[in-house]
Amino acid sequence: MIIYRKKRCRRAARATRRTRTQASPEEPRHRLLELQRQVGNAVVARLIQRTPRDRPQSTDAPWVKRPKRPKPKPAKKLPDIRARVIKYEIDKGRTLITIGSGPEQGVQVGMIGSLVHKDGREVTQAGDFTIESAVGRISRAYIDAIPDQIIADPQVVIKASRFEPESMEGKEF
């Protein structure tokens, strides 16, 4: 008799559980779905997702010393590169010079430079240039100097110490 009553109680408990989980047609099945119907998917998604400041807290004990991150070392300044003009030509009204130093010697596109007199002083008038292309052991640049100035002062100095490479981070191509 006791066993029969236990089975009957279990059956009744199962039946009540079933009726609790089944919602009536008038009631929504889930509150979240009803909220989604009312305000839309985007609002509910923002509500459910974590925001960056909701990170879990550290489980370390307060007295534990955390290792310090090493500070990034500043980039080394490159020394200026001295080279010789090995070729010059007129291209579209400007003088195109070919320099006997390239990426193998540390020259990069975008570096600035200038012509240098035989005594080591920089040419002040129309002697400045920017490297346009650099391949192997040569580089090319347009300069506003006339060929006579280049013949008189065929030495150049490329100012690598002033060059800061441009970061490509965040740029689209």
C-alpha positions in Angstrom: 0.0 0.0 0.0 2.8 2.4 0.8 4.5 1.6 -2.5 1.3 2.3 -4.4 0.9 5.7 -2.7 4.5 6.7 -3.6 4.0 5.8 -7.3 0.7 7.8 -7.3 2.5 10.8 -5.8 5.3 10.6 -8.3 2.7 10.5 -11.2 0.9 13.5 -9.8 4.2 15.5 -9.4 5.1 14.7 -13.0 1.7 15.9 -14.2 1.9 19.2 -12.3 5.4 19.8 -13.7 4.1 19.3 -17.3 1.3 21.7 -16.8 3.7 24.3 -15.3 6.1 24.2 -18.3 3.3 24.4 -20.9 2.2 28.0 -21.3 -1.3 29.0 -22.2 -1.8 30.4 -25.7 -2.4 33.9 -24.1 0.9 33.9 -22.1 4.2 34.3 -23.9 6.4 31.2 -23.7 9.5 33.2 -22.6 9.9 36.7 -21.3 13.0 37.3 -23.5 11.1 36.4 -26.7 8.3 38.8 -25.7 10.8 41.5 -25.1 12.4 40.8 -28.4 9.0 41.2 -30.1 8.4 44.5 -28.4 11.7 46.3 -28.7 13.5 44.5 -31.5 16.6 42.3 -32.0 19.2 44.9 -31.7 18.1 46.1 -28.2 17.9 42.6 -26.9 21.3 41.7 -28.3 22.9 44.7 -26.6 21.2 43.8 -23.4 22.5 40.2 -23.4 26.0 40.8 -24.6 28.8 41.9 -22.3 30.2 45.3 -22.4 34.0 45.7 -22.2 33.8 47.0 -18.6 32.0 43.9 -17.4 35.1 41.8 -17.4 35.5 39.3 -14.6 37.5 40.4 -11.7 41.0 39.1 -11.0 41.1 36.1 -8.7 44.6 36.9 -7.4 45.1 37.7 -3.8 45.7 41.4 -3.1 49.2 40.7 -1.7 50.4 38.9 -4.8 52.9 40.9 -6.9 52.0 41.0 -10.5 54.9 41.1 -13.0 55.4 44.5 -14.6 55.2 44.8 -18.4 58.4 45.8 -20.0 58.4 49.3 -21.5 58.8 49.4 -25.3 62.3 50.5 -26.3 62.5 53.6 -28.5 63.5 52.9 -32.1 67.2 53.3 -32.8 68.0 56.3 -35.0 69.8 55.2 -38.1 73.0 57.0 -39.2 72.9 59.3 -42.2 73.9 57.6 -45.4 76.4 59.2 -47.7 76.4 58.1 -51.4 77.2 59.2 -54.9 75.0 60.2 -57.8 75.7 57.7 -60.5 73.3 58.9 -63.2 71.1 61.9 -63.9 68.5 62.6 -66.6 65.8 65.1 -67.4 62.3 63.7 -67.0 59.2 65.9 -67.5 61.1 69.1 -66.8 62.7 67.8 -63.6 66.0 66.2 -63.0 65.9 62.5 -62.0 69.0 61.3 -60.2 70.1 57.7 -59.6 71.9 57.2 -56.3 74.4 54.4 -55.6 72.7 53.3 -52.4 69.5 51.4 -51.9 67.6 49.2 -49.5 70.7 46.9 -49.0 72.4 50.0 -47.5 69.3 51.0 -45.5 67.7 53.5 -47.9 63.9 53.5 -47.9 61.3 55.2 -50.0 60.3 58.5 -48.4 63.7 59.4 -46.9 64.9 62.9 -47.5 68.3 63.9 -48.6 70.3 66.7 -50.2 73.3 67.3 -52.4 76.6 67.9 -50.6 79.5 70.2 -51.7 83.0 68.7 -51.8 83.9 70.3 -48.5 80.9 68.6 -46.8 78.4 71.4 -46.6 74.9 70.8 -48.0 73.8 72.6 -51.1 71.2 75.1 -50.0 69.5 76.1 -53.3 67.4 73.3 -55.0 69.6 70.6 -53.5 66.9 68.7 -51.5 65.1 65.6 -52.6 62.9 62.7 -51.5 63.6 59.1 -52.4 60.9 58.0 -54.9 62.0 54.4 -55.5 64.6 52.1 -54.0 65.6 48.7 -55.4 68.7 46.6 -54.6 71.7 48.9 -54.4 70.2 51.9 -56.2 67.5 54.5 -55.4 66.0 57.3 -57.5 64.8 60.8 -56.6 63.6 63.9 -58.4 65.6 67.0 -57.6 65.2 70.7 -58.6 68.9 71.1 -59.4 70.2 71.5 -62.9 72.7 68.9 -64.3 75.6 71.4 -63.9 75.0 71.5 -60.1 74.9 67.7 -60.0 78.2 67.4 -62.0 79.9 69.9 -59.7 78.6 68.2 -56.5 77.9 64.5 -57.2 77.8 63.5 -53.5 74.5 63.2 -51.5 73.6 62.6 -47.9 70.4 60.7 -47.2 69.1 61.7 -43.8 68.0 58.4 -42.3 68.2 59.8 -38.8 65.2 62.0 -39.5 63.2 59.3 -41.2 60.1 58.0 -39.4 58.4 55.1 -41.3 54.7 55.7 -41.7 52.4 53.2 -39.9 50.0 51.3 -42.1 47.7 50.5 -39.2 44.1 51.5 -39.8 44.6 52.4 -43.5 42.5 50.9 -46.3 43.9 49.8 -49.7 
